[in-house]
Amino acid sequence: MKKITIILSLLIAATAASYAQCGKKFMITTSKTEHLDVGGSVTRTDDEKAVVIIGQTDLNITVTNANDEHKMTGKIKSDTCNWKVAYKEGRTVLKAVISNENGEDKNVTITIIGKDGKVTLLFEMEGEGDDRIRVTADKFEEAA
């Protein structure tokens, strides 16, 4: 009986650890933006700071470059979250509707991938398959 209890406790702990960041608010900070074509080749690279804050139901994106700042907000329609090591190894896929400063709405899929301790985000906007955006996280952490 003790073995069963210990095994069950370990399984519960492992499951809790794998979902440690799922359902929490987190922030990703980046310093470089890569634009990709349909084939995944880099077409342009921009040095700009981006801060992406993702909550349970909403997201905020602020991009700052040398000339100006752009803000977008959105509502998350669905998500899948599976992380083996919180903030380092795993994958989250978000489907959301984002609005830019002009009030234009776009459907977007954001895929967050953690592999070997490196976290990247891929933004794909509906209707703009020839310009996908990839950023690598400088910082990925739980937000207050």
Salt bridges, closest charged atoms under 4 A:
GLU34 OE1 - ARG134 NE 2.81
ASP46 OD2 - HIS35 NE2 3.21
ASP46 OD2 - ARG44 NH2 3.10
ASP68 OD1 - HIS70 NE2 3.42
GLU69 OE2 - LYS71 NZ 3.81
GLU101 OE1 - HIS70 ND1 3.69
GLU124 OE1 - ARG132 NH1 3.57
GLU128 OE2 - LYS106 NZ 3.17
ASP131 OD1 - HIS35 ND1 2.93
GLU142 OE1 - LYS24 NZ 3.84
